[in-house]
Amino acid sequence: MRKTFAVLTTVAVASLGALVPATSAQAANCSDAMAGALSGYMYAYDSTNCNGHLGHASGDDSDWGDSALSFQGSDTNKASSILNNGNNSEVAFYNWANRGGGHICLSRSEGWASNLSDDSYTTLLSANNSISSHAWSAASSCSKWAV
């Protein structure tokens, strides 16, 4: 009887893990983060592979370093991976606040860029740890794409 109880307890505890969804903070990679991402939002992460959730937004944010909107204060110049789960636009990420400096875009079809050290802005500066603003954009307005 003890053996049956032990087996049932083990099965019950193991099945709990399947019932609790992984959050973006617990994501093992960008595919996992995309599965849990809200429709119509872009996300930015402090680490590669969509780990270390910095924030997410359904609208534009012209200054990630201010105290307004989705990204604030220390979020500026910190993103190492990004995700686009937008409904009908691409996302343009900018090197400076107020859409200044160079830009790099992330398409809806691409979905994410798991390591921004592989990407650069239109100014050829590295996109890693240097995003200061973003805006939803038409594909025709993008001249450089994240990979």
N, C-alpha and C positions, 0 to 999 in steps of 0.2 A: 504494500500500500504506500509506503514511504517513497518508493521508486516512482510510482505512478504520479504522486503528488509533485515530486521534484521535476519530472518531465513536463507536467502540465504548467508548473510555475515558469520553467524555462521557456516554453513555447509562448506563454502569455507575455512575458517580459520582452521577448524577441519581437513579437508582433506589435508591441507599442512603438517600436522604432519605425515601423512602416506607416503608422498612423500620424506621426508628427512630421510635417513637411520641413525640409531644410530651408532656412532663410538665406538671403544673399550674404549675410555675415558668415554663414557656415558653408557657403558654396565651395565645392572642391575645384570647380573650374567654371568657365564662362557659360558652358552649356547648361550646367546646373543653375547658374544665376539667371539665365534667360528663361528657364522653365518656371522660375518663381517671380519673374519681373511683371509688374503691372503693365497692362496694355496702354499705350499712349505715352510712355515715360522713357527718358534716357537716364542712365545710371553712370556714376563714376566711382572708381575704387582706388584706394590708397596703394594696393599691391597688385602685382601681376595676376593673371588668371581670374580676374573679377573677385578678388578677396579684399576685405577691409573696406566695407561700404562707406563712402564719403557722403553720398547723397543721391537723390534722384529728383527729376523735375518733369512736369508736363508742359512747362512754358520756358521762355527764354530767361537767362540770368546774365545780365551785362557786367556783373562784378562779383566774382566768387569770393573776394576778400572783404566785402562789406558786411553789414549786419542785416541785410534784407534778402528775401526770397529763399530759395531752396539751399543754395550753397553759401556758406558764410565763413568769415574770418580765416581760419587756418586751412580751409579747403582749397584756397588758391594755390597754384603751383604744386599740387600734391598728387594728382591723378596719374596712375601707372597703367590703368586699363579702363575701358569705357564700353558701354553697351547701349544699343538703340533698339527699343521695343516700341517705336513710334508707329502710329497708324497710317500716316500719309506724308511724312516728310523725312528728310535726312537731317542730321545734326551737324552743324559747323561748330568746331571748337577753336577758340582763339588764344593766341599767345598772351595778349594783353587784355585788360578790362575794356569795356565799351567796344568790343569787337575789333580791337586794334591788333597790330602786329600781323603775323601770318595766320593762316587758318589750315585746318585739316578737317575733312568731313567723314562721317561714318554713315554708311547707307543702311537702310532697313534690311536690305537683302543680305548684306554682310553680317549684320547683327552685333558683332563685337570686335574689339581689338584687344587681345589678351595681354599684349606687352608693348606699351607705347615707346619703349626704347628702340623698337624696330621702325618707328615712324618719325617723320619730320613735317614741319609746316611748309607752306609755300615759300617761306624765307630760308628754308633749309635748316633751321634750328630744330633741335630735338623736341618732340611733343611730350616726352616723358617728364613728369613733375614740372610742367610749365603751363598748364591750362589755367586761364584766368577768367574766361567767359565762354558762353555758348549761346547759340540761337538755332531754332528750327529753320530749315532752309530748303529751297527747291534744288534738285540735283543740278540744274543748269547754272546755279550760282557757285557750285563747287568745282575747284580746279585741282585739288589735291585730295586723295582718299587714303584713309587709314586701312591697313591690311591686317 
